[in-house]
Amino acid sequence: MDKNERKEDNLKILKKLESYLNKYPDIRFIQALWSLHIVDELDRFYEEPSITIKRMVNKGL
């Protein structure tokens, strides 16, 4: 994966997170990560951001 693509995908994730936090200002940060399916019980340390976005989209976010 191209480094610029990775950066752009990371920024897309941040924008979704920012939007979610603005919509639900009382939510805790870690709750937002779980709600957006950015983190879960699996080890995703090496997951590319493009895969994270697809998982978020598949959950309707």
N, C-alpha and C positions, 0 to 999 in steps of 0.2 A: 504494500500500500504506500502510496506517495505521502510524504510528510505533510504536504499542504492539504491533501484530502483528509488526513487524520485530524489536522487542526480544524478544518471546516466542520467536520462531524462533531468534534468536541464542542465547538461553539454552538452548534445546533442543539446539543444536549443541554448546554447551559441556558440557552434561550427558553427551552421548554421548562426547565427547572425554575427559571426566573418568573415565567408566566404563571406557573403553578403556585409559587410562593406568593405572588401578588394576588392571585385569586383566593388563596387560603392563608391569610397572614398570621393566623394563630397556630398553624401547624409547626411542629418541630422539624428541624432540618432532616434528621434521619428518617422521620415519618414520610417526608416528601420523597426521599430517595426510594423507600420501599413502595410507596404508592405509585410512583412512576416506573417501577420495575427496573430501576437502575441497579439496585442491589437486591439480592435475595439470598437464600441459603446456600447457593452454589458458589464455588470459587471462580470468579470471573476476572482474576488479576490480569490475565493476558488477552482478554477479549478486546477486539478492535471496536472503536466507537461506532462504526457502521453497523455492527451486529447489535450493539446496545440500542441504537435508533430503531432497527427493525423490530426488536423485541418490544420497545415502547409503542411503536405503531401498531403491532399486532394486538396490543392490549387496548387499542382505541384511543391512544393519547397523542 
